[in-house]
Amino acid sequence: MSDEAVPPAVRLVRDFVNTYEPQVDEESLTTPDRLRDWFAERQLIPTDTRLGPADLALAVTIREGLRAVLLGHAGHRADPTAVARLDEALAAVPVRVTLAGGGPHLHAADDTAAARALAQVVDAIRQCAQDQTWARLKVCDRDTCRWAYYDASRNQARRWCSMAGCGNYVKMRRAYAARSDRRRQAPTDGPAPAN
């Protein structure tokens, strides 16, 4: 599926979660300036905005809480601690409803740059729920990956970020384990040992 076919709100949430790639332990949001740059590239805040360490910590907590929720969308048990931290972090992003612009959306009630940017991420979650795309946002079933993706399959049963990559890897490991199991359980040919 091309990225253009992914709804913009879904893309924002997915890309935000994917600022950390567990499989290679690669963190994109290493400093407040990197967080600012990420938000600015998506036109959520001006490029000359100053963010601090507390803003970065809040954003990372929200991101990892979202990853836990998306793991639940993929049929796994979401880490309740991460979800509780997410709820606490979201309480630190006060939003208000506005009807300006043709429909209800959420805006930051606080005028700090971080609040404005994170409120747009929160509004993207609201948009996903409204468009019924929220449950289609998932993280990869491969334990070491956990990359966020949009499940556009008809029956919403997709399990991996990529069938060619993670899906193939998991299926090959399962097939190898099944073959090894069958070999261990197969009776050995040959005469029984004499007493």
SVG drawing of the C-alpha trace seen along z (x, -y; Angstrom):
<svg xmlns="http://www.w3.org/2000/svg" viewBox="-19 -31 41 89">
<polyline fill="none" stroke="black" stroke-width="0.4" points="0.0,0.0 1.4,-3.4 1.7,-6.0 -0.7,-8.3 -3.5,-5.7 -2.9,-5.9 -5.2,-8.6 -3.3,-11.7 -4.4,-11.3 -3.3,-7.6 0.0,-8.5 0.7,-11.1 0.1,-8.7 1.9,-5.8 4.9,-8.0 5.0,-9.3 5.1,-5.8 7.8,-4.9 10.2,-7.6 11.7,-4.7 12.5,-1.5 12.9,1.3 14.3,3.8 17.5,1.9 17.2,-0.2 17.2,-3.4 15.7,-6.5 14.9,-9.5 13.9,-11.8 17.2,-11.9 17.1,-15.6 14.5,-18.4 15.8,-19.8 15.2,-16.5 11.7,-16.5 11.2,-20.1 12.6,-19.1 10.2,-16.1 7.2,-18.3 8.4,-21.1 8.8,-18.8 5.1,-17.9 4.2,-21.6 2.9,-21.1 5.1,-23.9 7.4,-26.6 11.0,-25.6 12.4,-28.2 10.5,-26.8 12.3,-25.9 11.4,-22.7 12.9,-21.4 13.8,-18.0 10.3,-17.8 8.6,-18.2 10.8,-15.4 10.0,-13.1 6.3,-13.8 6.3,-13.1 8.3,-9.8 5.9,-8.7 2.9,-9.3 4.6,-7.5 5.4,-4.4 1.9,-4.4 0.5,-4.5 2.7,-1.6 1.2,0.4 -2.3,-0.5 -1.5,0.5 -0.1,3.8 -3.6,4.4 -5.1,3.6 -2.9,6.4 -4.5,8.9 -1.8,8.8 -2.1,7.8 -1.2,4.2 1.2,3.3 -1.1,1.8 1.7,-0.3 2.5,-1.9 -1.2,-2.6 -1.6,-4.1 1.5,-6.3 -0.1,-7.3 -3.3,-8.4 -1.3,-10.4 0.8,-12.0 -2.4,-12.8 -3.7,-14.7 -0.7,-16.9 -1.8,-17.9 -4.9,-19.9 -7.1,-20.2 -10.3,-22.0 -12.9,-21.3 -13.4,-23.8 -15.9,-23.8 -14.0,-26.3 -13.0,-24.9 -16.2,-22.9 -16.2,-20.2 -15.2,-19.4 -11.5,-19.0 -9.2,-19.3 -6.8,-22.2 -4.3,-22.9 -5.8,-24.7 -2.2,-25.6 -0.3,-27.8 3.1,-26.2 4.7,-24.8 4.9,-21.3 1.2,-21.4 0.2,-22.7 2.1,-19.9 1.0,-17.1 -2.6,-18.3 -2.5,-17.8 -1.3,-14.2 -4.2,-13.8 -6.6,-15.2 -5.2,-12.7 -6.2,-10.0 -9.7,-11.5 -9.8,-11.7 -8.8,-8.0 -11.6,-7.0 -14.1,-9.1 -13.1,-7.7 -13.0,-4.1 -9.4,-3.7 -8.1,-3.6 -8.4,0.2 -6.5,0.6 -3.4,-1.1 -1.3,1.8 2.3,2.8 4.1,5.7 3.5,9.1 7.3,9.9 8.5,9.4 11.7,7.7 10.1,5.3 6.9,3.7 6.9,1.2 3.6,-0.6 1.6,-0.1 -1.8,-0.6 -3.8,2.6 -5.7,1.9 -6.7,5.5 -10.4,6.2 -10.7,8.4 -8.2,6.4 -6.2,9.6 -2.7,8.4 -0.1,9.2 3.2,7.9 4.5,4.6 5.7,6.3 4.9,9.8 8.2,9.9 10.3,9.0 8.8,9.8 6.0,12.0 8.4,14.2 10.8,14.4 8.2,15.4 6.7,18.0 10.1,19.5 10.9,19.7 7.6,21.4 8.2,23.9 11.7,24.7 10.4,25.2 7.6,27.5 10.1,29.6 12.5,29.8 9.6,30.9 8.5,33.6 12.1,34.9 12.3,35.1 9.0,36.9 9.6,39.3 10.3,42.9 13.9,43.9 14.4,46.7 16.6,49.6 16.8,52.5 16.0,52.0 19.1,52.1 19.9,55.5 19.9,56.0"/>
</svg>
